[in-house]
Amino acid sequence: MPADVMAADVTAVPRSGLLLRVLPSSMYAGRASVLVERSFLVNRRAWLAIFSGFFEPLFYLLALGVGFGSLVGEVTGPSGEVISYAAFVAPALLASSAMNGAVYDATFNIFFKFKYAKLYDAMLATPLGPVDVAIGEIVWALLRGGIYAVGFLAVMLGMGLIASPWGLLALPAALLVALAFAAVGMAATTFMRSWQDFDLVQLVILPMFLFCTTFYPLSVYPGALQAVVQCLPLYHAVELMRALTTGVVGWGVLVHVAYFAVMSAIGLFYASRRLGKLLLT
């Protein structure tokens, strides 16, 4: 074989094969679905762990919405109408369910895969890029949050807590909420150094759950605190779900949707950027 042909072969292998597998030439290979498939296969026998997150908001609904609600009676709804306390609390618990399912999968599970299993190092030794990893993991966390939302919506429907046909849009709205929290949760996970850092996750999630109009309206706060609460993501999720399930749908709903669309884009951008920086450099 001529020397120039042999030289061409030697230089062609690293460029198209080895370097592509060790250091992908692109951040995105269009194969994020492979990660979703892997997550499904790994978790197909752990269905009880996946569905366990559904019961927490259900217990809150039964204990507070039904039990405590029998003492509270009726409350003022989003547009001033009178609704039962259970109908007031249930949409907020739906939003919290979507948030919890997405956040816990996008933080604890991804941290283990990243720091201990070294799964992403192996993935990036293939043509997959950091954006594929970010999208695949975020979509799986979205699906997990969606499972919680579907189950809780079925309970709400059975208890007669959905008062409008607009409530059908609560499911895609819950998926949007789960997507946003999953994206931001994964981006935050790339900054964590040890399991102790996950106390910060609880420090953020628990106050939002308690104070973002989940159990009482925004009007109970002073003006300054109202402005703070209105900046938090769970507030927008609660108000979006509450508007859809009660049928009080106005232009404000688009503000909530835009909030989560921007939140999703920012989370995905920083998650993929951080993964590329940590794993490819």
VENZI-V961136 format. One line per field, one symbol per residue. ss: DSSP state (2 for helix, 1 for strand, 0 for the rest). phi: phi as a letter, one per 20 degrees, with the letter a starting at -180 (. if undefined). psi: psi as a letter, one per 40 degrees, with the letter a starting at -180 (. if undefined). Layout:
ss: ???
phi: ???
psi: ???
This chain:
ss: 00222222222222222222220000000002222222222220002222202222222222222222222201110000011122222222222222222222222222222220002222200000022222222222222222222222222222000000222222222222222222222222200000222222222222222220000002220022222220002222222222222200000222222222222222222222222222220
phi: .gfffffffffffffedfffeecgfcfbdmcfffffffffffefddffffeffffgfffffffefeffffefneceegdnfecfffffegfffffffffffffffedfffffffedflffffffedffdgffffffffffffffffffffffffffffemddebfgffefffffffffffffffffffffeedbfffffffffefffffedelfdbffffefgffgffffeeffgffffffffffenedcffffffffgfffffffffffffffffffddc
psi: hidddddddddddddecdddddgheieheffdddddddddddedefddddededddddddddddddcdddddbiihadeeihiidddddddddddddddddddddecdddddddddefdddddeeieiidddddddddddddddddddddddddddddefeheiddededdddddddddddddddddddeeididdeeddddddddddddeffdeiideeiidddddddeeidddddddddddddeeghaddddddddddddddddddddddddddddde.
